[in-house]
């Protein structure tokens, strides 16, 4: 006799949403079976809607695939959106490592999609560039920890306390994965100013015992600029020539937005302060952010392909800022 039992349509839609989150090389039934600890047949019954998920199973799936339960059941007003707030208190052990590990997983997952893309509005040097440079990366963290939480140790002590072999590997993986994802970045004339300003400030308050470290930080900023200019000139990045576009906006960027795109889904990381962030999952917010970023790119100067004059002018002006800071460093330590 034909089974006339009505299936759980909402549950079927839930698994359709989860399927969109999976890379093409992973099978839905295998991932769900492993996550819930049930057999293949039991998993198929859940996916088809024949067997209702229990509450704990829903919680596991929502957490693993970062799906908001509220949005799933339609509990949302016109002025609410789904996001994950990730504050970082560096006084808590493994806090920074957990943050970077989660970011690494997100970037690695995005890389598995053929239609993936990252668009960044850079009010400060993007994290994807900083992760390659140990001293510059930890200097930014150190200044945050010093100003917000009153850390009174020196930079060398701070790096020894926070850096672990796992974090080193995590940074390297983020950098490599970013070079494999097509991306666009929107910079301004002032994007590097925040970083240079921090170096200058810590020189003024005599936080450096010698000129070696601040000079090294400046060299690393110059290296970022050199790499970025090569990418812009070639229109690609990395060893396998991943598409890359660099724009310079005359309008100031109030915030750093990192829109991580694929055809079926997007999420947007909104930077707060120096290292904290919102990870916004709401589709409407991400669509509006993409619209804004697209408009910004249309009104900006593309420094790739034939824009040689504008490209050279921009990078020369940025290097001059760094060279001026280097002169200040040299003079400060001659006294």
TORTI-474725 format. One line per field, with one value per residue: z, x, y of N, C-alpha, C in turn. Coordinates in steps of 0.2 Angstrom, whole numbers, plus 2048, in hexadecimal, padded with zeros to 3 digits. Layout:
BEGIN
n_pz	[Z;...] .
n_px	[X;...] .
n_py	[Y;...] .
ca_pz	[Z;...] .
ca_px	[X;...] .
ca_py	[Y;...] .
c_pz	[Z;...] .
c_px	[X;...] .
c_py	[Y;...] .
***
This chain:
BEGIN
n_pz	[800;7FC;804;80D;815;81C;818;822;81D;820;826;81B;813;81C;81B;80E;80E;816;80D;803;80A;80A;803;7F2;7F2;7FC;804;808;810;816;81E;827;82D;834;83C;844;849;845;83B;829;823;82C;82C;81E;820;828;820;815;81C;822;82F;83D;842;853;860;865;85A;850;856;856;848;844;84B;845;838;838;838;83B;847;84A;83E;837;83B;839;842;843;842;838;83A;83E;83E;83A;842;847;855;859;865;86A;878;87C;888;88C;88B;87C;875;86A;861;85F;858;84C;847;844;83A;831;82D;827;81C;816;813;80A;7FF;7F9;7F0;7E0;7DB;7E4;7EC;7F3;7F9;7FF;809;80D;81B;823;822;81B;824;81D;817;821;829;823;828;836;841;83E;83E;84C;852;850;857;864;866;867;873;87C;87D;87F;889;892;892;897;893;889;876;871;87C;87C;86F;871;87B;874;868;860;859;852;84F;847;83C;839;835;829;821;81F;818;80C;808;805;7FA;7F0;7EE;7E3;7E4;7E9;7EE;7F6;7F9;801;800;80D;813;819;823;830;835;834;83C;849;84A;84A;856;860;860;864;871;876;876;86F;870;868;857;84F;84E;84B;83E;838;838;82F;823;821;81E;812;80B;809;802;7F6;7F2;7F0;7E5;7DB;7DA;7D6;7CA;7C2;7C2;7C9;7D6;7E1;7DE;7D4;7CC;7D1;7CE;7D1;7D7;7DA;7E1;7E3;7ED;7EE;7F7;809;813;81F;826;827;81C;819;80D;80A;7FD;7F4;7E8;7ED;7FA;806;812;81D;824;830;835;846;850;853;852;855;84F;845;83F;832;82D;827;819;812;817;813;805;803;808;7FE;7F3;7F6;7F7;7E9;7E3;7E9;7E3;7D5;7D6;7D8;7D5;7CA;7CC;7C5;7B5;7A8;7B0;7B2;7B6;7C0;7C9;7CC;7D1;7DD;7E5;7E6;7EE;7FA;7FE;801;80C;815;814;81A;827;82A;82A;835;83F;83E;842;84F;857;856;860] .
n_px	[804;802;80C;805;809;80C;81A;827;827;82E;839;83F;842;84C;856;859;85E;86A;871;875;87F;889;899;89C;8A2;89E;893;882;87B;885;88C;882;87E;88A;88B;880;881;87A;874;875;868;85F;863;85F;851;84F;853;84A;83F;837;839;838;844;84B;84C;859;861;85E;864;871;873;870;87A;886;885;883;877;869;85D;852;850;84D;840;839;839;83B;83C;839;844;84F;85D;867;876;887;890;8A0;8AA;8BB;8C4;8D4;8DA;8D4;8D8;8DC;8D2;8D5;8DB;8D0;8C7;8CE;8CF;8C2;8BF;8C8;8C2;8B7;8BC;8C3;8B8;8B1;8B9;8B7;8AD;8A9;8A3;8A7;8AB;8B3;8B0;8B7;8B6;8C2;8C6;8D0;8E0;8DD;8D9;8DC;8E8;8F1;8F3;8FD;909;912;917;910;903;902;905;8FA;8F1;8F6;8F6;8E8;8E5;8ED;8E7;8D9;8D8;8E2;8EF;8FF;90B;91A;91B;922;921;913;911;917;90E;902;904;903;908;8FC;8F5;8FE;8FE;8F0;8EF;8F8;8F0;8E4;8E9;8EE;8E2;8DA;8E1;8DD;8D0;8C5;8C5;8C1;8C6;8C4;8CC;8D2;8DA;8DE;8DE;8EA;8ED;8E8;8F0;8FD;8FC;8FB;907;90F;90A;90D;91B;91C;918;923;923;92B;93A;945;949;947;93B;930;935;935;927;923;929;922;915;919;91C;90F;909;911;90E;900;900;905;8FC;8F1;8F6;8F7;8EA;8E7;8EA;8F5;8FC;8F5;8EF;8E3;8D4;8D4;8D0;8D3;8CD;8CD;8C6;8BF;8B7;8B5;8B6;8AC;8AC;8B3;8AE;8AB;8A6;8A1;89E;894;88A;87E;87D;882;88E;892;89F;8A1;8AC;8B0;8B7;8C7;8CA;8BF;8AF;89F;897;88D;87E;872;868;862;86A;877;874;871;87D;886;881;884;892;894;890;899;8A5;8A2;8A3;8B0;8C2;8C9;8D7;8DD;8E2;8E2;8E5;8F1;8F8;8F0;8F1;8FF;901;8F8;8FF;90C;909;904;910;918;913;916;924;926;923;92D;938;935;936;944;949;944;94A;957;959] .
n_py	[7FA;80B;817;824;82D;83E;847;850;85F;86B;866;85F;86B;870;867;869;876;874;86B;874;87A;872;86D;868;85B;854;849;84B;841;83A;843;848;83C;839;844;843;837;82B;81E;81B;818;81D;82A;82D;82C;837;842;841;844;83B;837;840;84D;84D;859;85B;857;860;86B;867;867;874;87B;876;879;886;88C;897;893;89B;8A2;897;893;89E;8A8;8B8;8C9;8D8;8E0;8D8;8CE;8BF;8BB;8B7;8BC;8BF;8C2;8C6;8C2;8C3;8BF;8B3;8A2;89A;8A1;8AA;8A1;898;8A1;8A4;897;894;89E;899;88D;891;898;88E;886;88E;88E;882;883;886;891;89B;8AB;8B9;8C9;8D8;8E6;8F1;8F9;8F9;8F0;8E1;8D1;8C6;8C9;8CC;8C0;8BA;8C0;8BF;8C8;8D4;8D0;8CC;8D7;8E0;8D9;8DA;8E8;8EA;8E1;8E8;8F5;8F3;8E9;8EC;8E5;8E3;8DE;8DB;8DB;8D0;8C7;8C6;8C0;8B3;8AE;8AD;8A6;897;887;882;88D;894;88B;88C;89A;899;891;899;8A3;89D;897;8A2;8A7;89F;8A1;8AA;8BC;8CD;8DD;8EC;8FA;90A;91A;91B;90E;908;910;90E;904;909;914;90E;908;914;91A;911;913;920;91F;918;90A;900;8F8;8F9;8FE;8F4;8EB;8F4;8F8;8EC;8EA;8F4;8F0;8E4;8E9;8F0;8E5;8DF;8E9;8E8;8DB;8DC;8E5;8DE;8D4;8DC;8E1;8D5;8D0;8C5;8B9;8AF;89F;898;8A1;8A8;8B1;8C3;8D3;8E4;8F2;904;90F;920;924;923;914;90E;903;8F2;8E6;8D5;8CB;8BB;8B2;8A6;89E;899;89E;8AA;8B2;8BF;8C7;8D3;8DE;8E4;8F0;8EC;8DE;8D7;8D0;8CF;8C1;8C1;8B8;8BA;8BB;8C6;8D0;8CD;8CE;8DB;8E1;8DC;8E2;8F0;8EF;8EC;8F7;900;8FB;8FE;90C;90E;90E;902;8F9;8F0;8E7;8F2;8FE;905;911;917;90C;90C;919;918;90E;913;91E;918;911;91C;921;917;918;924;922;919;921;929;920;91D;929;92A;921;925;92E] .
ca_pz	[800;7FC;80A;80C;81B;81A;81B;825;818;823;827;815;812;820;818;808;810;818;807;800;80E;809;7FD;7ED;7F3;802;803;80E;815;81A;823;82C;831;838;841;849;84C;843;835;822;822;831;829;819;822;82B;81A;812;820;825;836;83F;846;859;862;865;853;84D;859;853;841;843;84D;841;831;83A;836;840;849;84A;837;834;83C;837;847;841;840;832;83B;841;839;83D;842;84D;858;85B;868;86C;87E;87C;88F;88C;887;875;872;863;85D;85D;853;846;845;841;834;82C;82B;823;816;812;810;804;7FA;7F6;7EC;7D9;7DA;7EA;7EB;7F9;7F8;805;809;812;81E;826;81F;81C;828;818;815;828;82B;821;82B;83D;845;83D;841;853;855;850;85D;86A;868;86A;879;880;87E;882;88F;896;892;898;891;882;871;871;881;879;86A;874;87E;870;862;861;853;84F;84D;841;836;837;831;823;81E;81D;813;806;805;802;7F3;7EC;7ED;7E0;7E9;7E7;7F4;7F5;7FD;800;802;814;816;81D;828;837;837;835;842;84F;84B;84C;85D;865;860;868;878;878;877;86B;873;863;851;84A;84D;847;838;835;836;829;81E;81F;81B;80B;807;808;7FC;7F0;7F0;7ED;7DF;7D6;7D8;7D2;7C3;7BE;7C3;7CC;7DC;7E3;7D9;7CF;7C9;7D3;7CC;7D7;7D5;7DF;7E0;7E8;7EE;7F0;7FD;80F;815;826;829;823;81B;815;80A;808;7F9;7F0;7E4;7F1;801;808;818;81D;82A;831;83B;84B;854;84F;850;856;849;844;839;831;829;824;811;810;819;80E;7FE;804;808;7F7;7EF;7F8;7F5;7E2;7E2;7EA;7DD;7CF;7D7;7DA;7CF;7CA;7CB;7C1;7AE;7A5;7B4;7B5;7B9;7C7;7CE;7CE;7D6;7E4;7E9;7E8;7F4;800;800;803;813;819;815;81F;82E;82B;82C;83C;843;83F;846;856;85A;856;865] .
ca_px	[800;806;80D;802;80B;80E;821;828;82A;833;840;842;845;851;85C;85B;863;870;874;878;885;88E;89D;89A;8A6;89C;88C;87E;879;88B;88E;87D;87F;890;88A;87B;883;875;875;873;861;85C;864;85B;84A;84E;853;843;839;833;83A;839;84A;84A;84F;861;863;85D;869;878;874;870;881;88B;885;883;870;865;857;84D;84E;84A;839;836;838;83F;839;83C;84A;853;861;86B;87D;88B;895;8A6;8AF;8C1;8C8;8DA;8DC;8D1;8DC;8D9;8CD;8D7;8DB;8C9;8C4;8D2;8CD;8BB;8C0;8CC;8BE;8B2;8BF;8C4;8B2;8AF;8BE;8B5;8A8;8AB;8A0;8A8;8AE;8B3;8B0;8B9;8B7;8C8;8C7;8D7;8E3;8D9;8DC;8DF;8EF;8F5;8F4;904;90E;911;918;90B;8FD;901;905;8F3;8ED;8F9;8F3;8E1;8E5;8F0;8E3;8D3;8D8;8E8;8F5;905;911;91D;919;925;91D;90C;911;919;909;8FC;905;904;909;8F6;8F3;902;8FB;8EA;8F1;8FA;8EA;8E0;8ED;8EE;8DB;8D8;8E4;8D9;8C9;8C4;8C3;8C1;8C8;8C3;8D0;8D2;8E1;8DF;8DE;8EF;8EE;8E7;8F6;903;8FB;8FC;90F;911;908;911;922;91C;918;929;922;930;941;949;945;947;935;92C;937;932;920;922;92B;91D;910;91B;91B;908;907;914;90A;8F9;901;906;8F5;8ED;8F8;8F6;8E3;8E6;8EE;8F7;900;8F1;8EC;8DC;8D2;8D5;8CF;8D4;8CA;8CE;8C0;8C0;8B3;8B8;8B3;8AB;8AD;8B5;8A9;8AE;8A1;8A3;899;893;884;878;87E;888;88E;895;8A3;8A2;8B1;8AF;8BD;8CD;8CA;8B8;8AB;899;896;886;87C;86C;869;861;86F;87C;872;872;885;889;87E;888;899;894;890;8A0;8AA;8A1;8A5;8B7;8C7;8CB;8DE;8E0;8E2;8E6;8E5;8F8;8F9;8EC;8F4;906;900;8F6;904;911;907;904;917;91B;911;91A;92B;926;923;934;93C;933;939;94B;94B;942;94F;95E;959] .
ca_py	[800;811;81B;82B;831;844;848;856;863;870;862;85E;871;871;864;86C;87B;871;869;87A;87C;86D;86D;863;855;851;846;84D;83C;838;849;848;836;839;849;841;830;826;81A;81D;817;821;831;82E;82D;83E;846;840;847;835;837;847;84E;850;860;85B;856;867;870;865;869;87B;87E;874;87C;88D;88E;89A;890;8A0;8A3;891;892;8A4;8AD;8BD;8CF;8DB;8E3;8D3;8C9;8BA;8BC;8B5;8C1;8BB;8C7;8C2;8C4;8BF;8BC;8AC;89D;897;8A6;8AC;89B;896;8A6;8A3;890;894;8A1;894;888;895;89A;888;883;892;88C;87C;885;888;898;89F;8B1;8BD;8D0;8DB;8ED;8F1;8FF;8F7;8EB;8DB;8CC;8C1;8CB;8CC;8BA;8B7;8C3;8BD;8CD;8D9;8CE;8CC;8DE;8E2;8D6;8DD;8EF;8E9;8DF;8ED;8FB;8F1;8E5;8EE;8E1;8E7;8DB;8DE;8D8;8C9;8C3;8C4;8BB;8AD;8AC;8AB;8A2;890;883;881;894;895;887;88F;8A0;897;88E;89E;8A7;898;896;8A8;8A8;89A;8A4;8B1;8C2;8D4;8E1;8F3;8FE;911;91D;91A;908;906;915;90C;900;90D;918;90A;908;91A;91C;90D;916;926;91D;914;903;8FC;8F8;8FB;900;8EE;8E9;8F9;8F8;8E6;8EA;8F8;8EC;8E0;8ED;8F1;8DF;8DE;8ED;8E5;8D5;8DE;8E8;8D8;8D1;8E0;8E1;8CF;8CF;8BF;8B8;8A8;89B;895;8A7;8A9;8B8;8C8;8D9;8E8;8F8;909;913;926;924;91F;90E;90F;8FC;8ED;8E1;8CF;8C8;8B5;8B0;8A1;89F;897;8A0;8AF;8B5;8C5;8C9;8DA;8DF;8E8;8F2;8EA;8D7;8D3;8D0;8CC;8BD;8C1;8B3;8BC;8BB;8CC;8D5;8CC;8D0;8E2;8E2;8DA;8E8;8F5;8ED;8EC;8FE;903;8F9;902;913;90E;90D;8FB;8FA;8EA;8E7;8F8;904;905;918;917;907;90E;91F;916;90A;918;923;914;910;922;921;912;91A;92A;91F;916;927;92B;91A;91E;92F;929;91D;929;933] .
c_pz	[800;802;809;811;819;81D;81E;820;81A;824;821;812;816;81D;812;809;812;812;803;803;80C;802;7F8;7EE;7F9;801;809;813;819;81F;828;830;836;83E;846;84C;84B;83D;82F;821;826;82E;823;81B;825;825;816;816;823;82C;839;843;84E;85B;862;85F;850;850;856;84C;840;845;848;83A;832;836;83C;841;848;842;834;835;83B;83C;846;83F;83A;833;83F;83C;83D;83C;848;84F;85B;85F;86A;872;87E;883;890;888;881;872;86B;85E;85A;857;84C;843;841;83B;82F;829;826;81C;812;80F;80A;7FE;7F6;7F0;7E5;7D8;7E0;7E8;7F2;7F6;7FF;804;80F;815;822;821;820;820;823;816;81C;82A;829;824;833;841;844;83F;848;856;855;856;863;86B;86A;871;87E;882;881;889;894;897;892;896;88B;87D;870;876;87F;874;86C;878;87A;86A;864;85A;84F;84C;847;83B;834;833;82A;81E;81B;817;80C;803;802;7FB;7EE;7EA;7E9;7E4;7E6;7EE;7F2;7FB;7FC;801;809;817;81B;823;82F;83A;838;83B;848;850;84D;854;862;865;864;86F;87B;879;874;86F;86E;85C;84D;849;849;840;834;833;830;823;81C;81C;813;807;805;802;7F6;7ED;7ED;7E7;7DA;7D5;7D4;7CB;7BF;7BE;7C6;7D2;7DD;7DD;7D4;7CC;7CA;7D1;7D3;7D4;7DB;7DD;7E5;7E8;7F1;7F7;803;810;81C;829;824;822;817;813;807;804;7F5;7ED;7E9;7F8;802;80F;818;824;82B;837;840;84F;850;84D;851;84F;84A;83E;837;82B;825;81D;80F;812;814;807;7FE;804;801;7F2;7F0;7F6;7ED;7E0;7E3;7E5;7D7;7D0;7D8;7D4;7D0;7C8;7C7;7B9;7AC;7A9;7B7;7B8;7C0;7CC;7D0;7D3;7DD;7E8;7EB;7EE;7FA;802;803;80B;818;81A;819;826;82F;82D;833;841;844;843;84D;85A;859;85C;86B] .
c_px	[804;806;80A;804;80E;815;821;82B;82F;83A;843;846;84C;857;85E;860;869;874;878;87E;88A;892;89B;89D;8A3;894;888;87C;87F;88C;889;87D;885;88F;885;87C;87D;877;873;86B;85D;85D;860;854;849;84E;84D;83E;835;833;83C;840;847;84E;856;864;863;862;870;879;874;877;886;88B;883;87C;86C;85F;851;84B;84B;843;836;835;83D;83B;83C;843;84F;857;865;873;880;890;89A;8AB;8B5;8C4;8CE;8DD;8D9;8D5;8D8;8D4;8CF;8D8;8D5;8C6;8C8;8D0;8C6;8BB;8C3;8C7;8B9;8B5;8C1;8BE;8B0;8B3;8BB;8B0;8AB;8A9;8A2;8AC;8AE;8B4;8B2;8B9;8BC;8C9;8CE;8DA;8DF;8DD;8DF;8E6;8F4;8F7;8FB;90A;90E;912;912;905;8FC;902;8FE;8F0;8F0;8F6;8EC;8E1;8E8;8EB;8DC;8D3;8DE;8EE;8FB;90C;914;91A;91C;922;916;90C;913;913;903;8FE;906;905;902;8F4;8F8;900;8F4;8EB;8F3;8F4;8E6;8E3;8ED;8E7;8D9;8DB;8E1;8D2;8C9;8C2;8C4;8C2;8C7;8C7;8CF;8D9;8E3;8DF;8E4;8F1;8ED;8ED;8FC;902;8FC;904;911;910;90C;919;921;91B;91E;928;927;937;946;945;944;93F;930;92E;935;92B;91F;924;926;917;912;91A;914;906;90A;910;903;8FA;902;900;8F1;8EF;8F7;8EE;8E2;8EB;8F0;8FA;8FC;8ED;8E5;8DA;8D2;8D4;8D0;8D1;8CD;8C9;8C2;8BC;8B6;8B3;8B2;8AC;8B0;8B0;8AC;8A8;8A3;89E;899;88C;87E;878;883;888;893;899;8A4;8A6;8AF;8B5;8C3;8CC;8C3;8B4;8A4;89A;88F;884;876;86D;867;867;875;87B;873;879;888;887;883;88F;899;894;896;8A5;8A9;8A3;8AD;8BC;8CA;8D3;8E1;8E0;8E6;8E6;8EC;8FA;8F6;8EF;8FB;905;8FD;8FB;90A;90F;906;90B;91A;919;915;922;92C;926;92A;938;93B;936;940;94D;949;947;956;95E;95C] .
c_py	[806;815;822;82F;838;845;84F;85B;868;86C;861;865;872;86E;866;872;879;86E;86E;87C;878;86E;867;85C;851;84F;848;847;83A;83D;848;842;836;83E;847;83A;82B;823;81D;81D;81C;829;832;830;835;843;847;843;841;835;83E;847;850;856;860;85A;85C;86B;86E;868;870;87E;87C;877;884;890;891;896;895;8A1;89D;890;899;8A9;8B3;8C3;8D2;8DE;8DF;8D0;8C5;8BB;8B8;8BA;8BD;8C0;8C2;8C6;8C0;8BD;8B5;8A8;89B;89C;8A8;8A6;898;89A;8A4;89C;890;898;89D;88F;88B;896;893;885;887;890;886;87D;888;890;89D;8A6;8B5;8C5;8D3;8E2;8EE;8F8;8FF;8F2;8E4;8D5;8C7;8C3;8CA;8C6;8B7;8BA;8C3;8C4;8D3;8D7;8CE;8D3;8E1;8E0;8D9;8E4;8EE;8E6;8E4;8F2;8F9;8ED;8E6;8E9;8E5;8E4;8DD;8D9;8D1;8C5;8C1;8BF;8B4;8AA;8A9;8A7;89B;88D;883;888;895;891;88A;896;89E;895;894;8A2;8A3;898;89C;8A9;8A3;89C;8AA;8B6;8C8;8D8;8E8;8F7;906;913;91C;913;906;90A;913;908;904;912;914;909;90E;91C;918;90F;91C;925;919;90D;8FE;8FD;8FA;8FC;8FA;8EC;8EE;8F9;8F2;8E7;8EF;8F4;8E7;8E3;8EE;8EB;8DD;8E3;8EB;8DF;8D7;8E1;8E3;8D5;8D5;8E1;8DB;8CE;8C8;8BE;8B1;8A5;898;89B;8A7;8B0;8BC;8CE;8DE;8EF;8FD;90E;91A;928;920;919;90E;908;8F7;8E7;8DB;8CB;8C1;8B2;8A9;8A1;89E;89B;8A5;8B0;8BB;8C6;8D0;8DB;8E5;8EA;8F0;8E3;8D4;8D4;8CD;8C7;8BD;8BC;8B5;8BE;8C2;8D1;8D4;8CE;8D8;8E4;8E1;8E0;8EE;8F5;8EE;8F3;902;901;8FD;909;914;90D;906;8FC;8F4;8EC;8EE;8FE;905;90C;918;912;909;914;91D;913;90E;91C;91F;912;916;923;91D;915;920;927;91C;91C;929;926;91C;924;92E;926;91F;92D;930] .
***
